[in-house]
Amino acid sequence: MAQIRIENVRKEFGSFTAVQSSSFTIEDGEFFMLLGPSGCGKTTTLRMMAGLELPTSGEIFIDGEEVGMKRASERDIAFVFQMFALYPHMNVGKNMSYPLISQGMSRSDAQKRVLEVAKILGIEDMLNRPVGGLSGGDRQRVALGRAIVREPKAFFMDEPLGALDAEFREHMAEELRALHDRMGATTVYVTHDQLEAMQMGDKIVVMNHGVVEQFGKPQEIYDWPATKFVAQFIGSPSMNFLDFSGNVEPNSNKVKIDGHVIDIPTSRDGVVGDLSLGVRPEHIKFDDSSDYKGEVIAVEYLGTTQIITLQTPNGIIKSRIASDQQVNNGEMIGLSFDARTLTLFDNKNGRALVSEANEGAFNYG
């Protein structure tokens, strides 16, 4: 197993910059997620770590060794692709044993290793079956098995569950995380699905337009997004923003929005200008005593909860409340906020302002 360290890595394709001077560390044994929308640079970053792309500049370390200019075959890693990349003319057992035999292992030793891994994955009864007749989930198990038998320093996975249907994808995500916990292997996993990243990852890097917006533990990123992009990308529904122009004094714990004073975590840095107060839907409370009100314009029933859309003086926001709470379209509702759950953003640069609540929570590439 191995620690992986990325230092100021940049990748250019002609005049296009796919990854901009990114830095982060993946600790030994972590399940590490590279998360972001299509075209954000996450797959390019993974491919540079794997040796499938060479960085334009910067350094990549695996287990303390600088490998930025080494071939993939020299890095002792295993790559799992979204579309399985199995050999159609081989059965399951031969697909799994091929990387071992090609590296010089005897057939008997390779078969022994394949059987051990097949039992872990629950596919020992499939070893003699052709891969063409397997379901998508079983093919992905075979692809994982072919990677695991090599016992590499790290596993790199590029949207490995993307070709599966939603229900089976969730099941496979649970299995994959359980397999990781059993093996303790360093795993780097690319996904555009923020729920998958939050469910599976020990740490998450959130990327946008080739830039690392934030990295940290899932709970840190959810509770204290470092930028408005992260706040919008993580969470469903995403974080609400109450936009206003104002003045927040250094060490102040209050802002004035539309004439209403709202408590916030004590701000370390003051700011003047175009601001947003960020609040998660589940942290908006309906409060008859509050004079800050919103008009209900939509109600979406989701079983145990419901999403309430409200028009406020500072824009449209969404609140998540219990399904048994009666709310009607057109109703004016008083709204209150817990200062400990709020994040203040400077709209000029999209960055969160540091407060006593989120001090030390932000890590940028």
VEXVEX-368538 format. One line per 8 residues: number of its first residue (from 1); their letters; for each residue x, y, z of C-alpha. Coordinates in Angstrom, 2 decimals. Layout:
# residues N
NUM) a) X/Y/Z ~ ...;
This chain:
# residues 365
1) maqirien) 0.00/0.00/0.00 ~ 1.15/3.56/-0.47 ~ 0.80/7.24/0.18 ~ 0.26/9.29/-3.01 ~ 1.33/12.93/-3.12 ~ 0.53/15.43/-5.88 ~ 2.58/18.64/-5.91 ~ 1.71/21.53/-8.24;
9) vrkefgsf) 0.68/19.17/-11.04 ~ -0.45/20.87/-14.24 ~ -1.63/19.39/-17.52 ~ -1.95/21.25/-20.81 ~ -3.29/19.97/-24.12 ~ -2.01/22.58/-26.56 ~ -3.58/25.88/-25.52 ~ -6.12/24.17/-23.24;
17) tavqsssf) -5.25/23.71/-19.55 ~ -7.03/20.63/-18.20 ~ -5.51/20.69/-14.69 ~ -4.16/23.82/-13.01 ~ -1.33/23.44/-10.48 ~ -3.07/20.99/-8.16 ~ -1.67/19.70/-4.87 ~ -3.04/17.19/-2.36;
25) tiedgeff) -2.00/14.08/-0.44 ~ -3.73/10.68/-0.36 ~ -2.75/8.83/2.79 ~ -1.85/5.15/2.87 ~ -5.03/3.04/2.93 ~ -7.48/5.87/2.21 ~ -10.48/5.61/-0.08 ~ -10.02/8.91/-1.90;
33) mllgpsgc) -12.60/10.45/-4.22 ~ -11.93/12.79/-7.15 ~ -15.30/14.53/-7.59 ~ -16.58/17.09/-10.06 ~ -18.68/17.71/-13.17 ~ -17.74/16.48/-16.64 ~ -14.65/18.22/-17.98 ~ -13.40/19.39/-14.58;
41) gktttlrm) -10.04/17.56/-14.86 ~ -10.64/14.69/-12.44 ~ -10.03/11.87/-14.94 ~ -6.97/13.64/-16.35 ~ -5.60/13.92/-12.80 ~ -6.20/10.20/-12.23 ~ -4.58/9.29/-15.54 ~ -1.47/11.32/-14.61;
49) maglelpt) -1.23/9.47/-11.30 ~ -1.57/6.18/-13.16 ~ 1.02/7.03/-15.81 ~ -1.47/7.10/-18.70 ~ -0.80/10.84/-19.16 ~ 2.41/12.75/-18.44 ~ 2.09/15.99/-16.47 ~ 3.14/19.22/-18.15;
57) sgeifidg) 4.72/20.26/-14.85 ~ 4.70/19.27/-11.19 ~ 5.57/16.09/-9.30 ~ 3.74/12.86/-8.45 ~ 4.97/10.65/-5.61 ~ 3.84/7.07/-4.92 ~ 5.19/5.53/-1.74 ~ 7.76/8.35/-1.54;
65) eevgmkra) 9.11/7.79/-5.07 ~ 8.75/10.47/-7.75 ~ 6.97/8.73/-10.67 ~ 5.78/11.63/-12.84 ~ 7.76/10.49/-15.88 ~ 7.51/6.74/-15.30 ~ 5.33/4.47/-17.41 ~ 2.16/2.96/-15.95;
73) serdiafv) 3.79/-0.50/-15.95 ~ 6.55/0.84/-13.69 ~ 4.26/2.27/-10.99 ~ 2.85/-0.92/-9.41 ~ -0.75/0.24/-9.64 ~ -3.98/-1.32/-10.97 ~ -6.53/0.59/-13.06 ~ -10.26/-0.24/-13.21;
81) fqmfalyp) -12.15/1.36/-16.10 ~ -15.85/2.22/-16.39 ~ -16.43/-0.15/-19.32 ~ -14.71/-3.16/-17.68 ~ -12.08/-3.67/-20.48 ~ -12.27/-7.47/-20.24 ~ -10.88/-9.87/-22.84 ~ -14.00/-11.27/-24.61;
89) hmnvgknm) -12.25/-14.44/-25.87 ~ -11.23/-15.51/-22.35 ~ -13.37/-16.92/-19.56 ~ -13.58/-15.27/-16.13 ~ -10.67/-17.19/-14.60 ~ -8.33/-16.49/-17.51 ~ -9.27/-12.78/-17.47 ~ -8.29/-12.62/-13.82;
97) syplisqg) -5.10/-14.66/-14.12 ~ -3.80/-12.96/-17.26 ~ -1.91/-10.10/-15.52 ~ -0.20/-12.59/-13.19 ~ 0.88/-14.99/-15.92 ~ 2.06/-12.13/-18.14 ~ 4.34/-11.07/-15.28 ~ 5.89/-14.55/-15.08;
105) msrsdaqk) 3.90/-16.19/-12.28 ~ 3.36/-19.95/-12.70 ~ -0.11/-21.06/-13.74 ~ -0.64/-23.02/-10.52 ~ 0.26/-20.04/-8.32 ~ -1.88/-17.72/-10.47 ~ -4.87/-20.07/-10.22 ~ -4.48/-20.21/-6.45;
113) rvlevaki) -4.43/-16.40/-6.20 ~ -7.41/-16.09/-8.56 ~ -9.47/-18.52/-6.46 ~ -8.68/-16.59/-3.26 ~ -9.81/-13.30/-4.80 ~ -12.85/-14.88/-6.48 ~ -14.06/-16.10/-3.07 ~ -13.72/-12.56/-1.66;
121) lgiedmln) -15.80/-11.20/-4.55 ~ -18.32/-14.06/-4.53 ~ -17.61/-15.13/-8.11 ~ -15.80/-18.46/-7.57 ~ -18.64/-20.30/-9.35 ~ -18.14/-18.14/-12.47 ~ -14.47/-18.83/-13.15 ~ -15.16/-21.14/-16.12;
129) rpvgglsg) -17.90/-18.99/-17.63 ~ -17.38/-16.75/-20.70 ~ -17.47/-13.06/-19.82 ~ -19.88/-12.31/-22.68 ~ -22.83/-13.84/-20.85 ~ -22.31/-12.01/-17.56 ~ -24.41/-9.15/-16.20 ~ -22.91/-5.70/-15.87;
137) gdrqrval) -22.43/-6.14/-12.13 ~ -20.69/-9.48/-12.52 ~ -18.43/-8.08/-15.25 ~ -17.43/-5.29/-12.89 ~ -16.61/-7.85/-10.19 ~ -14.37/-9.65/-12.68 ~ -12.66/-6.37/-13.59 ~ -12.11/-5.65/-9.90;
145) graivrep) -10.81/-9.18/-9.38 ~ -8.30/-8.81/-12.20 ~ -6.99/-5.68/-10.49 ~ -6.94/-7.15/-6.98 ~ -5.02/-10.34/-7.85 ~ -1.94/-8.25/-8.63 ~ -1.79/-6.88/-5.05 ~ -0.61/-3.44/-6.29;
153) kaffmdep) 0.39/-0.46/-4.18 ~ -2.75/1.44/-5.21 ~ -6.01/1.01/-7.09 ~ -7.17/3.70/-9.53 ~ -10.83/3.57/-10.57 ~ -12.44/5.75/-13.25 ~ -16.24/5.79/-12.80 ~ -16.24/1.99/-12.30;
161) lgaldaef) -19.97/1.85/-11.53 ~ -21.09/4.33/-14.17 ~ -22.41/1.69/-16.58 ~ -24.67/0.03/-13.98 ~ -28.34/0.81/-13.32 ~ -29.12/2.99/-10.29 ~ -30.30/0.25/-7.92 ~ -27.41/-2.13/-8.60;
169) rehmaeel) -24.95/0.76/-8.61 ~ -25.84/1.56/-5.00 ~ -25.44/-2.10/-4.03 ~ -22.05/-2.33/-5.76 ~ -20.90/0.88/-4.08 ~ -21.57/-0.72/-0.69 ~ -19.73/-3.89/-1.74 ~ -16.78/-1.92/-3.07;
177) ralhdrmg) -16.43/0.09/0.14 ~ -16.66/-3.12/2.23 ~ -13.99/-4.72/0.03 ~ -11.73/-1.71/0.52 ~ -12.16/-1.85/4.30 ~ -11.26/-5.56/4.27 ~ -8.13/-5.06/2.15 ~ -6.99/-1.67/3.46;
185) attvyvth) -5.71/-0.73/0.01 ~ -5.06/2.85/-1.12 ~ -7.85/3.59/-3.59 ~ -8.37/6.62/-5.82 ~ -11.84/6.79/-7.33 ~ -13.21/9.22/-9.93 ~ -16.91/10.08/-9.94 ~ -19.29/12.89/-10.90;
193) dqleamqm) -21.88/11.59/-8.40 ~ -21.68/13.57/-5.16 ~ -23.86/11.06/-3.28 ~ -21.47/8.25/-4.27 ~ -18.50/10.35/-3.13 ~ -20.08/11.18/0.22 ~ -21.14/7.56/0.80 ~ -17.82/5.90/-0.05;
201) gdkivvmn) -14.96/8.34/0.47 ~ -12.65/8.91/3.42 ~ -11.51/12.13/1.73 ~ -12.83/14.05/-1.27 ~ -11.21/16.42/-3.75 ~ -13.77/18.66/-5.47 ~ -12.56/19.93/-8.86 ~ -13.95/22.56/-11.23;
209) hgvveqfg) -12.41/23.75/-14.52 ~ -9.11/22.07/-13.65 ~ -8.90/23.68/-10.20 ~ -9.04/21.93/-6.83 ~ -11.80/23.89/-5.10 ~ -11.54/22.00/-1.80 ~ -10.40/18.73/-0.30 ~ -11.16/17.13/3.03;
217) kpqeiydw) -13.48/14.72/4.81 ~ -17.04/14.42/3.43 ~ -18.60/15.96/6.55 ~ -16.20/18.92/6.49 ~ -16.94/19.64/2.83 ~ -20.70/19.38/3.38 ~ -20.78/21.50/6.55 ~ -18.15/24.07/5.54;
225) patkfvaq) -17.90/24.46/1.76 ~ -14.87/26.57/0.89 ~ -16.46/28.09/-2.24 ~ -19.91/28.71/-3.63 ~ -19.23/26.11/-6.32 ~ -18.65/23.41/-3.68 ~ -21.75/24.56/-1.77 ~ -23.85/24.22/-4.92;
233) figspsmn) -22.32/20.94/-6.11 ~ -22.54/19.08/-2.78 ~ -25.97/18.38/-1.36 ~ -29.42/17.71/-2.80 ~ -31.03/20.19/-2.79 ~ -27.88/22.28/-2.76 ~ -27.06/25.04/-0.30 ~ -29.28/28.13/-0.43;
241) fldfsgnv) -27.83/31.61/-0.87 ~ -29.35/34.78/0.53 ~ -27.71/37.54/-1.55 ~ -27.22/40.99/-0.09 ~ -24.92/43.99/-0.18 ~ -23.50/44.98/3.14 ~ -20.70/45.49/5.57 ~ -19.45/42.79/7.94;
249) epnsnkvk) -17.00/44.13/10.51 ~ -14.00/42.01/11.62 ~ -14.98/39.79/14.57 ~ -18.66/40.64/14.04 ~ -21.31/37.97/14.61 ~ -24.21/39.70/12.87 ~ -25.26/40.70/9.35 ~ -28.17/42.83/8.22;
257) idghvidi) -30.24/41.38/5.37 ~ -33.17/43.39/4.01 ~ -33.30/45.30/7.26 ~ -33.30/42.14/9.39 ~ -30.38/41.35/11.70 ~ -29.27/37.71/11.44 ~ -26.75/36.05/13.74 ~ -23.75/34.36/12.08;
265) ptsrdgvv) -20.61/32.64/13.39 ~ -18.13/35.31/14.48 ~ -16.32/36.49/11.33 ~ -12.52/36.63/11.56 ~ -12.21/38.80/8.43 ~ -14.43/41.75/7.71 ~ -15.71/42.45/4.21 ~ -17.71/45.09/2.39;
273) gdlslgvr) -19.65/44.48/-0.81 ~ -21.65/41.79/-2.59 ~ -22.19/38.93/-0.13 ~ -24.19/35.73/0.25 ~ -25.32/33.92/3.36 ~ -25.31/30.16/2.72 ~ -27.69/27.81/4.54 ~ -28.51/24.14/3.94;
281) pehikfdd) -32.22/23.29/3.38 ~ -32.43/21.18/6.53 ~ -31.11/24.08/8.63 ~ -33.93/26.51/7.75 ~ -36.48/26.58/10.57 ~ -40.08/27.75/10.30 ~ -40.59/30.25/13.13 ~ -43.83/32.19/13.67;
289) ssdykgev) -41.98/34.72/15.83 ~ -39.51/35.69/13.05 ~ -40.24/38.81/10.99 ~ -38.00/37.54/8.14 ~ -40.55/35.80/5.94 ~ -40.81/33.79/2.74 ~ -43.80/32.94/0.57 ~ -44.36/29.25/-0.21;
297) iaveylgt) -44.35/28.80/-3.99 ~ -43.94/24.99/-4.25 ~ -44.26/21.87/-2.08 ~ -42.53/18.61/-3.10 ~ -43.49/15.51/-1.10 ~ -40.67/12.94/-0.73 ~ -42.10/10.42/1.72 ~ -40.41/11.02/5.07;
305) tqiitlqt) -39.59/14.65/4.19 ~ -40.83/17.40/1.91 ~ -39.00/20.17/0.08 ~ -40.57/23.61/0.46 ~ -39.62/26.32/-2.06 ~ -39.98/29.88/-0.76 ~ -39.65/33.33/-2.31 ~ -37.77/35.63/0.08;
313) pngiiksr) -36.73/39.27/-0.28 ~ -33.24/37.92/-1.11 ~ -34.10/35.21/-3.61 ~ -35.66/31.76/-3.83 ~ -34.62/29.19/-1.21 ~ -35.54/25.58/-0.41 ~ -36.22/24.09/3.01 ~ -36.34/20.40/3.95;
321) iasdqqvn) -38.93/19.67/6.67 ~ -40.80/16.66/8.06 ~ -43.55/15.31/5.81 ~ -46.21/15.64/8.52 ~ -45.76/19.42/8.79 ~ -48.66/21.15/7.02 ~ -47.61/23.83/4.52 ~ -49.69/25.44/1.76;
329) ngemigls) -48.85/27.33/-1.42 ~ -49.11/31.09/-0.96 ~ -48.52/30.90/2.80 ~ -46.16/33.48/4.33 ~ -43.79/31.76/6.77 ~ -41.35/33.23/9.26 ~ -37.83/31.89/8.84 ~ -35.01/31.54/11.36;
337) fdartltl) -31.43/30.29/11.12 ~ -28.97/28.73/13.55 ~ -25.77/30.78/13.33 ~ -23.66/27.64/13.82 ~ -24.89/26.21/10.49 ~ -24.38/29.29/8.28 ~ -21.55/30.15/5.89 ~ -20.83/33.67/4.64;
345) fdnkngra) -19.48/34.03/1.08 ~ -17.83/36.90/-0.75 ~ -19.54/36.87/-4.17 ~ -16.62/38.70/-5.76 ~ -14.35/35.65/-5.58 ~ -16.82/32.97/-4.49 ~ -14.79/32.11/-1.39 ~ -16.21/31.49/2.08;
353) lvseaneg) -15.19/33.96/4.75 ~ -13.31/32.39/7.64 ~ -15.22/32.31/10.92 ~ -14.81/30.79/14.35 ~ -16.99/27.87/13.20 ~ -15.07/26.89/10.06 ~ -11.54/27.85/11.09 ~ -9.16/25.24/9.66;
361) afnyg) -11.88/23.44/7.69 ~ -10.76/24.67/4.27 ~ -8.08/22.95/2.21 ~ -7.35/24.13/-1.32 ~ -5.18/22.63/-4.04;
